[in-house]
């Protein structure tokens, strides 16, 4: 199915859905806990549903009332003899639950879809097998068994923060104390901070000295019986960037100013571009300013790069995106797919081994975009319509269900800025 987005800046207000990243973590904590939890979660994406489905396969009872509330009854008693874990295309589900399965001593098969079988698990898989697990890949199937042992763990910080988060959620359940040392450069630190927050909320004790965690064993998760998933800064970024291309601006509500989500950094980048950014307690309004090219370090905010590239394509001068090699291992090769999306809409962009160089212009032409089944490329293309002279058609628009099922509905609720108000700011 295709979606055509008519050109022109947008204005209005959007209430953003629940954070996919936080929902994964709180669902896992609740399923590993000691008591049932009611979890308020405004919007259930395909990735969140995948985590809930896999936890149910392990013995949790998770029901969704259809109105934004999960009821989670924890995993209890003996593990099923074997569990099929249908994780879809969700890398978070697979990487978080792989160590958790080992902590439970479960025998499971992960069923992977889309590009997920091509995405790396090294060195996490080697670390887990060294501590008692067996892991065997067979095409799109990952066969896992064995009991994870407490001990000394070590992972690099520059491969995937999800590896570290998965172990942090698993190790407290083991019978003895463990340590987890994070070596080298740490990327996506905000996502690890989110995991630490979820564990502290659940009553889990962690000691952290520089880059080494000491984690006592035999702990039981106790998430509050009534818990809430905060708004998603990653998904908010698309509408905040639309605001940066609009003289009337766009307001996004439902956001926490105190959030640990790393993608809250979108506000700092938009300010550096020259956009007018104004924050209140739970809302942000962004309006267009005199946009100028900047240099963006992609290491801490890889998921923001497709949509920030759209702003760069409509900013005066050159924008350099650096330290972005990890984008090649996402739902698509996001360096190539971002560049292809921009070129299809008339932008000038060069691809490097670990980044992009984008030369901005006043307007883009519009055109047709193949998002390569990547939700963030599809939503970035829709954002680009705000700076196009002709419509943008997005193929396979349902790929946005992975993270933001109601994206197209929320987009349609915004109004197009009248031409008389759409004057260039200098």
C-alpha positions in Angstrom: 0.0 0.0 0.0 1.2 3.5 -0.9 0.7 6.8 0.9 0.8 10.2 -0.9 1.7 13.2 1.2 0.8 16.6 -0.3 3.5 19.3 -0.2 3.8 22.2 2.1 4.6 23.0 5.7 2.3 21.7 8.5 1.0 23.1 11.7 -1.0 21.8 14.6 -0.6 19.6 17.6 0.2 15.8 18.0 0.1 13.7 21.1 2.9 11.3 20.7 2.5 7.5 21.6 4.3 5.6 24.3 8.0 5.1 24.1 8.8 1.8 22.3 12.1 1.7 24.1 10.7 2.1 27.6 7.8 -0.2 26.9 10.2 -3.1 26.0 12.0 -2.7 29.3 9.0 -2.3 31.5 7.2 -5.3 30.0 10.3 -7.5 30.6 10.6 -6.2 34.2 7.0 -6.8 34.9 7.1 -10.4 33.4 10.1 -11.2 35.6 8.5 -9.8 38.7 6.7 -11.0 41.8 3.2 -9.5 41.3 0.8 -8.5 38.5 1.3 -5.1 37.0 -1.0 -2.7 35.2 1.1 -0.9 32.6 -0.3 2.2 30.9 1.0 2.2 27.3 -0.5 4.7 24.8 -0.1 2.9 21.5 1.2 -0.6 20.8 3.6 -1.0 17.9 4.6 -4.2 16.2 7.8 -4.3 18.1 6.1 -3.9 21.5 3.6 -6.6 20.5 6.6 -8.9 19.7 8.1 -8.5 23.1 4.7 -9.2 24.8 4.2 -12.2 22.6 7.6 -13.7 23.4 7.1 -13.1 27.2 3.8 -15.0 26.9 5.6 -17.9 25.2 7.9 -18.1 28.3 4.8 -18.3 30.6 3.8 -14.8 31.4 0.1 -13.8 30.9 -0.1 -10.5 29.2 -3.4 -9.0 28.0 -4.0 -5.7 26.2 -7.4 -4.1 26.9 -7.2 -2.2 23.6 -7.4 1.1 25.4 -3.8 1.5 26.3 -3.4 -0.8 29.3 -1.4 -4.0 29.6 -2.1 -6.4 32.5 1.0 -8.5 33.1 0.9 -11.6 35.3 4.6 -12.6 35.8 6.3 -15.8 34.6 6.0 -18.4 37.4 6.7 -22.0 38.0 8.4 -24.3 35.5 9.4 -23.2 32.1 7.6 -24.8 29.1 9.7 -27.7 27.7 10.2 -25.6 24.6 9.0 -22.1 23.5 8.8 -20.6 20.0 9.6 -16.9 20.3 8.1 -15.0 17.4 10.1 -11.8 17.6 9.3 -10.5 14.1 11.7 -7.8 12.9 12.3 -6.5 16.4 16.0 -6.3 17.2 15.2 -5.0 20.7 13.0 -8.0 21.4 15.7 -10.5 20.3 18.7 -8.8 22.0 16.9 -8.0 25.3 15.4 -11.5 25.6 18.4 -13.6 24.6 20.1 -13.1 28.0 16.8 -13.2 29.8 16.1 -16.7 28.3 19.5 -17.8 29.6 18.7 -16.5 33.1 15.5 -18.5 33.1 17.2 -21.6 31.7 14.6 -21.9 29.0 14.8 -23.9 25.8 13.5 -21.7 22.9 13.7 -21.0 19.2 13.6 -17.3 18.2 11.9 -16.8 14.8 13.3 -13.8 13.0 11.8 -11.9 10.1 12.8 -9.3 7.6 16.4 -8.1 7.9 16.7 -9.3 11.5 18.5 -12.5 10.6 21.3 -10.4 8.9 21.8 -8.1 11.9 24.7 -9.1 14.2 24.6 -10.8 17.5 28.4 -10.8 18.0 30.0 -10.5 20.6 26.9 -11.0 22.8 26.4 -14.6 21.6 30.0 -15.5 22.4 29.7 -14.0 25.9 26.5 -15.9 26.6 27.9 -19.2 25.4 31.0 -18.7 27.5 28.7 -18.5 30.6 26.6 -21.6 30.0 24.2 -21.1 27.1 24.1 -22.8 23.7 23.1 -20.8 20.7 22.8 -22.1 17.2 21.6 -20.2 14.1 19.7 -21.9 11.3 18.7 -19.3 8.7 15.9 -17.2 10.3 15.8 -19.5 13.3 17.9 -19.1 16.4 18.0 -22.1 18.7 18.8 -21.3 22.4 19.2 -23.4 25.5 21.2 -23.7 28.7 21.4 -22.0 32.0 23.3 -18.7 32.3 25.9 -18.7 35.1 26.9 -15.7 37.4 30.3 -14.4 36.9 32.4 -11.8 35.2 31.0 -10.4 31.9 32.6 -8.0 29.5 31.1 -6.3 26.4 32.3 -3.4 24.2 30.3 -0.3 24.4 30.4 0.6 20.7 28.5 -2.3 19.1 25.0 -2.3 20.5 23.7 -0.8 23.7 20.9 -3.4 23.5 23.5 -6.1 24.4 24.4 -4.3 27.6 20.7 -3.6 28.5 19.7 -7.3 28.0 22.4 -8.5 30.4 21.5 -5.8 32.9 18.0 -7.1 33.0 19.1 -10.8 33.1 22.0 -10.9 35.6 20.0 -9.9 38.8 18.0 -13.1 38.5 21.1 -15.4 38.6 21.9 -17.1 41.9 25.2 -15.3 42.5 26.9 -11.9 42.1 28.0 -10.9 38.6 30.0 -8.0 37.1 29.5 -6.4 33.7 32.4 -4.4 32.4 31.7 -2.1 29.4 34.9 -1.5 27.4 35.9 1.0 24.7 33.8 3.9 23.5 30.2 3.9 24.8 27.6 4.7 22.2 23.8 5.2 22.7 24.5 5.8 26.4 20.9 7.2 26.9 19.4 3.8 26.1 21.5 2.2 28.8 20.4 4.9 31.2 16.8 4.0 30.4 17.5 0.4 31.4 19.1 1.5 34.7 16.0 3.7 35.4 13.7 0.7 34.7 15.7 -1.5 37.0 15.8 1.0 39.8 12.1 1.6 39.5 11.8 -2.2 39.9 13.8 -2.3 43.1 16.9 -3.9 41.5 20.2 -3.0 43.2 23.1 -2.1 40.9 26.5 -0.7 41.8 28.3 1.2 39.0 31.9 2.3 39.2 33.0 4.1 36.1 32.1 1.5 33.4 31.7 -1.6 35.5 28.5 -2.8 37.1 28.4 -5.0 40.2 25.1 -6.9 40.3 24.0 -8.9 43.3 22.3 -12.2 42.4 19.0 -13.7 43.6 17.0 -10.4 43.2 13.3 -10.2 42.4 11.9 -7.5 40.2 9.1 -5.5 41.9 7.8 -3.0 39.4 5.1 -0.7 40.9 1.6 -2.3 40.5 0.5 0.7 38.5 3.2 1.8 36.0 3.3 4.2 33.0 5.2 4.3 29.8 6.3 7.8 28.9 6.0 9.4 25.5 8.4 8.5 22.7 11.1 11.0 21.8 12.2 9.0 18.8 8.8 9.2 17.2 8.3 12.7 18.3 11.4 13.7 16.2 9.4 13.4 13.0 6.9 16.0 14.0 9.4 18.2 15.7 11.4 18.3 12.5 8.2 19.1 10.6 7.9 22.1 13.0 11.5 23.1 12.1 10.2 23.4 8.4 7.1 25.4 9.3 6.7 29.1 10.0 3.6 28.3 12.1 5.2 25.5 13.9 4.2 22.1 15.3 3.5 21.2 19.0 4.1 17.7 20.3 2.6 16.7 23.7 3.0 13.8 26.0 6.8 14.1 26.3 8.8 14.1 29.6 11.3 16.8 29.9 13.2 14.7 32.5 13.4 11.6 30.2 16.5 9.6 29.9 15.7 8.8 26.3 18.8 9.6 24.2 16.7 10.9 21.3 15.6 13.9 23.4 18.8 15.3 21.9 16.8 16.1 18.8 16.0 19.4 20.4 19.7 20.4 20.8 20.3 19.5 17.1 17.3 21.5 15.9 18.5 24.5 17.9 21.9 24.2 16.3 20.2 24.1 12.9 18.6 27.4 13.8 15.0 26.3 14.6 13.0 28.0 17.3 12.4 25.4 20.1 10.2 26.1 23.1 9.6 23.6 25.9 7.0 23.4 28.6 6.4 20.6 31.2 5.1 18.0 28.8 5.1 19.6 25.4 7.5 21.0 22.8 6.8 23.5 20.0 9.2 23.9 17.2 9.1 26.6 14.5 11.3 27.4 11.5 14.2 29.7 11.8 17.0 30.6 9.5 18.3 27.0 9.0 22.0 26.5 8.6 24.0 23.3 8.1 25.7 21.7 11.1 27.9 18.6 11.9 26.0 15.8 13.6 27.6 13.0 15.6 25.4 10.0 14.9 26.9 7.8 17.5 24.5 8.6 20.4 21.4 9.2 18.2 21.5 6.8 15.3 17.7 6.5 14.9 17.4 10.3 14.4 19.6 10.5 11.4 17.0 9.8 8.6 14.7 12.6 9.7 17.6 15.0 10.7 18.9 14.5 7.2 15.7 15.9 5.8 16.2 19.1 7.8 19.8 19.2 6.5 18.5 18.9 2.9 16.5 22.1 3.5 19.1 24.1 5.5 21.5 26.6 3.9 25.0 25.2 3.4 26.5 21.8 4.1 25.7 19.3 6.9 28.1 16.5 7.8 26.8 13.4 9.6 29.7 11.5 11.2 30.2 8.3 13.2 27.3 6.7 11.5 28.7 3.3 10.4 26.2 1.5 12.7 23.3 2.7 10.6 24.3 0.2 7.9 23.1 -2.6 10.3 19.5 -1.3 11.0 16.2 -2.4 9.3 17.9 -1.2 6.1 21.4 0.1 5.4 20.3 3.5 6.6 23.2 5.4 5.1 22.2 4.1 1.7 18.5 4.2 2.2 18.5 7.7 3.7 20.6 8.9 0.7 18.3 7.1 -1.8 15.2 8.8 -0.1 16.8 12.2 -0.3 17.9 11.8 -3.9 14.4 10.6 -4.9 13.1 13.9 -3.6 15.7 16.1 -5.3 18.3 16.6 -2.6 22.1 16.6 -3.0 23.8 14.0 -0.8 27.1 12.0 -0.7 27.5 8.7 1.1 30.8 7.9 2.9 31.9 4.8 4.8 30.6 6.1 8.1 28.5 9.2 7.3 26.7 11.5 4.9 27.4 15.0 3.5 24.2 16.9 2.6 24.2 20.2 0.7 20.9 22.0 1.5 18.6 23.9 -0.9 15.5 26.1 -0.5 13.0 23.4 -1.7 13.0 19.8 -2.7 11.1 18.5 -5.7 9.0 15.7 -4.3 8.8 12.3 -5.9 8.4 8.6 -5.0 10.3 6.9 -2.2 10.8 3.2 -1.6 11.6 3.0 2.2 13.1 -0.5 1.9 10.7 -1.8 4.6 12.3 0.7 7.0 9.8 2.5 9.2 12.1 5.5 9.9 12.8 6.0 6.2 9.1 6.1 5.4 8.4 8.6 8.2 11.4 10.8 7.2 10.1 10.9 3.6 6.7 12.1 4.9 8.5 14.8 6.8 10.3 15.9 3.7 7.0 16.7 2.0 6.9 19.8 4.2 9.7 21.2 2.1 8.7 19.9 -1.3 7.1 21.6 -4.3 5.2 18.4 -5.4 3.7 15.4 -3.5 5.7 12.7 -1.9 4.5 9.1 -2.5 5.8 6.5 0.0 5.6 2.8 -1.0 4.9 0.1 1.6 3.6 2.8 4.0 2.5 0.1 6.5 6.1 -0.5 7.5 5.6 2.3 10.0 3.5 -0.2 12.1 6.9 -1.4 13.5 7.2 1.6 15.7 4.3 4.0 15.1 1.1 2.4 13.8 -0.9 5.7 13.9 1.7 7.8 12.2 -0.3 8.5 9.1 -3.4 9.3 11.1 -1.5 11.8 13.3 0.1 13.3 10.2 -3.3 13.8 8.5 -4.5 15.7 11.6 -2.0 18.5 10.9 -3.0 21.4 8.7 -1.1 22.7 5.7 0.3 26.2 6.2 -1.4 28.6 3.8 1.0 29.8 1.0 0.7 33.5 2.2 2.2 32.5 5.6 4.9 30.3 4.2 7.6 33.0 3.7 11.3 32.3 4.0 12.9 33.4 7.2 16.3 35.0 7.1 
